[in-house]
Amino acid sequence: KRIYLNTEDPETLLHELLHASVTAKIVNHYAGKTTPEVSQAVANLEELMAQWMEQEEDLSGLTAEQRLAYRDALRQVNAELSNPGRIRSQNQAAALDEFLAWNLSNQELIKIAQQTEVRNPLVRVVKRALVALKNLIWGRNNGPMVRSDMYSALRFNASVLINATPTLQSRAVDVSRAQSVGYGNSDR
């Protein structure tokens, strides 16, 4: 993949690298060609995006820079969701991709996400279990910190997408297409 940038801004580079890393996996999920792990990560990201989009109702506790970044990102996500030139699943994939890239690359949005608790009850239950396990192994004041903020959830689910490998079936289909006479034949 090639990324062409007309800026030296590291945020833009990171944003585009995130797209390069996860777009195909998100699109494949909406096309029904994915693994259970990727499907679960996309479902988790959809829940996080829904919660994030609801934050628009109360931006009073944010700085002016954070409000501006949030509104810019929200505008882009909404534009992807309502693109009339694509089918609904393609719009959902593009919107989720933008949501993830914006919230993992923009410093102001990262600050907001770090302060936002995930509302999903399962996340809270898992956090309590992890805290209990951490206390059992390392003691109350030692060991790794267990978080349930939106930024941590975004990073975890993005890492699942980034580290997901193609399925054996998808690899076999690609290989058979490449070796097929019907796929491309040249006398050269």
VOTI-62251 format. One line per field, with one value per residue (C-alpha): x, y, z; residue number from 1; residue in three letters. Coordinates in steps of 0.25 Angstrom, whole numbers, plus 5000, padded with zeros to 4 digits. Example, Ala and Ser with C-alpha at 12.3 -4.5 7.8 and 13.67 -1.06 7.14 Angstrom:
<sites>
x = c(5049,5055)
y = c(4982,4996)
z = c(5031,5029)
resi = c(1,2)
resn = c(ALA,SER)
</sites>
This chain:
<sites>
x = c(5000,5005,5001,5003,5004,5005,5008,5018,5008,5011,4996,4992,5003,4997,4983,4986,4995,4983,4974,4984,4985,4970,4961,4962,4959,4947,4942,4943,4935,4924,4925,4924,4938,4945,4949,4941,4951,4950,4935,4935,4945,4937,4924,4932,4936,4922,4917,4928,4925,4910,4914,4924,4914,4904,4915,4910,4899,4908,4922,4922,4933,4943,4953,4951,4961,4955,4941,4947,4954,4941,4932,4942,4943,4928,4925,4934,4928,4914,4918,4923,4910,4901,4909,4899,4908,4910,4902,4899,4910,4920,4916,4917,4931,4936,4930,4936,4949,4949,4944,4956,4966,4962,4961,4975,4982,4977,4982,4970,4961,4970,4969,4954,4954,4964,4954,4941,4937,4932,4917,4916,4913,4921,4934,4931,4929,4942,4949,4945,4949,4963,4965,4961,4971,4982,4980,4981,4994,5001,4994,4986,4996,5005,5004,4998,4987,4973,4966,4952,4953,4949,4963,4968,4956,4959,4974,4971,4960,4969,4981,4971,4969,4983,4988,4977,4983,4975,4967,4973,4960,4963,4977,4974,4964,4974,4984,4975,4971,4985,4987,4975,4975,4962,4967,4978,4985,4996,5004,5016)
y = c(5000,5014,5026,5040,5052,5066,5070,5066,5065,5053,5052,5051,5040,5032,5034,5029,5017,5013,5013,5005,4995,4993,4997,4984,4976,4985,4984,4969,4968,4975,4966,4954,4950,4950,4942,4942,4950,4961,4961,4963,4974,4981,4979,4985,4997,4999,5000,5010,5018,5019,5024,5034,5040,5042,5051,5062,5065,5070,5076,5086,5080,5080,5090,5098,5090,5077,5082,5086,5072,5065,5073,5071,5056,5055,5062,5053,5040,5046,5049,5034,5029,5037,5035,5033,5027,5014,5003,5004,4993,5001,5014,5007,5001,5015,5022,5012,5013,5028,5028,5018,5026,5040,5035,5028,5039,5052,5057,5064,5053,5043,5052,5051,5036,5034,5042,5034,5022,5011,5009,4994,4986,4974,4983,4987,4973,4969,4981,4976,4962,4967,4976,4964,4955,4966,4968,4953,4952,4965,4971,4983,4994,4986,4980,4986,4996,4991,5002,5002,5016,5018,5020,5007,4999,5006,5002,4988,4986,4992,4983,4971,4976,4980,4966,4958,4949,4945,4932,4919,4919,4934,4930,4918,4926,4936,4925,4918,4931,4934,4920,4919,4920,4927,4938,4943,4936,4942,4936,4946)
z = c(5000,4997,5005,4999,5009,5006,5020,5030,5041,5050,5053,5038,5036,5048,5043,5029,5035,5043,5031,5024,5035,5038,5026,5018,5031,5034,5020,5020,5033,5026,5014,5023,5020,5034,5047,5059,5066,5056,5056,5071,5071,5060,5069,5080,5072,5067,5082,5085,5073,5077,5091,5085,5075,5087,5094,5084,5094,5105,5101,5112,5120,5108,5104,5091,5084,5088,5084,5070,5069,5073,5063,5052,5054,5056,5043,5036,5042,5039,5024,5023,5029,5019,5006,4995,4986,4994,5000,5015,5019,5012,5019,5032,5029,5025,5037,5047,5040,5041,5056,5059,5052,5057,5072,5072,5065,5069,5083,5087,5084,5091,5104,5103,5101,5113,5121,5116,5123,5114,5117,5113,5125,5120,5120,5135,5139,5132,5139,5152,5150,5145,5157,5166,5158,5159,5174,5176,5168,5171,5183,5184,5180,5170,5156,5143,5144,5139,5131,5125,5118,5103,5099,5105,5098,5085,5086,5089,5078,5068,5072,5070,5056,5052,5057,5051,5040,5028,5029,5022,5013,5008,5005,4998,4989,4986,4982,4974,4966,4964,4958,4950,4935,4935,4944,4935,4923,4915,4903,4906)
resi = c(1,2,3,4,5,6,7,8,9,10,11,12,13,14,15,16,17,18,19,20,21,22,23,24,25,26,27,28,29,30,31,32,33,34,35,36,37,38,39,40,41,42,43,44,45,46,47,48,49,50,51,52,53,54,55,56,57,58,59,60,61,62,63,64,65,66,67,68,69,70,71,72,73,74,75,76,77,78,79,80,81,82,83,84,85,86,87,88,89,90,91,92,93,94,95,96,97,98,99,100,101,102,103,104,105,106,107,108,109,110,111,112,113,114,115,116,117,118,119,120,121,122,123,124,125,126,127,128,129,130,131,132,133,134,135,136,137,138,139,140,141,142,143,144,145,146,147,148,149,150,151,152,153,154,155,156,157,158,159,160,161,162,163,164,165,166,167,168,169,170,171,172,173,174,175,176,177,178,179,180,181,182,183,184,185,186,187,188)
resn = c(LYS,ARG,ILE,TYR,LEU,ASN,THR,GLU,ASP,PRO,GLU,THR,LEU,LEU,HIS,GLU,LEU,LEU,HIS,ALA,SER,VAL,THR,ALA,LYS,ILE,VAL,ASN,HIS,TYR,ALA,GLY,LYS,THR,THR,PRO,GLU,VAL,SER,GLN,ALA,VAL,ALA,ASN,LEU,GLU,GLU,LEU,MET,ALA,GLN,TRP,MET,GLU,GLN,GLU,GLU,ASP,LEU,SER,GLY,LEU,THR,ALA,GLU,GLN,ARG,LEU,ALA,TYR,ARG,ASP,ALA,LEU,ARG,GLN,VAL,ASN,ALA,GLU,LEU,SER,ASN,PRO,GLY,ARG,ILE,ARG,SER,GLN,ASN,GLN,ALA,ALA,ALA,LEU,ASP,GLU,PHE,LEU,ALA,TRP,ASN,LEU,SER,ASN,GLN,GLU,LEU,ILE,LYS,ILE,ALA,GLN,GLN,THR,GLU,VAL,ARG,ASN,PRO,LEU,VAL,ARG,VAL,VAL,LYS,ARG,ALA,LEU,VAL,ALA,LEU,LYS,ASN,LEU,ILE,TRP,GLY,ARG,ASN,ASN,GLY,PRO,MET,VAL,ARG,SER,ASP,MET,TYR,SER,ALA,LEU,ARG,PHE,ASN,ALA,SER,VAL,LEU,ILE,ASN,ALA,THR,PRO,THR,LEU,GLN,SER,ARG,ALA,VAL,ASP,VAL,SER,ARG,ALA,GLN,SER,VAL,GLY,TYR,GLY,ASN,SER,ASP,ARG)
</sites>
